[in-house]
């Protein structure tokens, strides 16, 4: 794991590992370091940069820094589309696990977008109709690098086959957003 990704993970984990003031301060320092890295490297168009961006968006969301999340979420949504992470295609150069990481990044942006929109379609940056990928797969298959075929978000008769807790959460957040609309 590269240093910026590890630092971003430490920032997010700080909420859960050490919720004291010292833990929050550590998380803020990690976040500041990663944000500095991001803005120095924003010109690079890669999944690695997008992963770090999504992790810091998650940190800011949990921390309640919604202005930062609002400002950077559009960038992340455009990164998903620009890197074509919203399209399913098998790449012989990538393992199933690597492809699944890309899908999970895209769905995380989708979920955060719905949570921030608060039921207003005008605020959506990552529309459901452009998400041509399968939902996040079952966690055991992901960790074992065992290819499975998960359902898509808007299949006519969802049976929850091949999807894990992340896939179900994605479907619930989308449904919650549509109810609010």
PELIN-V138245 format. One line per field, one symbol per residue. ss: DSSP state (a for helix, b for strand, c for the rest). burial: + if it has 24 or more other ideal C-beta (glycine too) atoms within 12 Angstrom, else -. Layout:
ss->???
burial->???
This chain:
ss->ccaaaaaaaaaaaaaaacccaaaaaaaaaaaaaaaaaaaaacccccaaaaaaaaaaaaaaaaaccaaaaaaaaaaaaaaaaaccccbccccccccaaaaaaaaaaaaaaaaaaaaaacccaaaccccaaacbcbccbcaaaaaccccccccbccccccccccbcaaaaaaaaaaaaaaaac
burial->---++-++++++-++----------++--++-+++-++--------+++++++++++++++++----++--++-+++++++-++++---------+--+++++++++++++++++++------+++++-++-++++++--++-----+-++++--------+++-++++++-++--+----
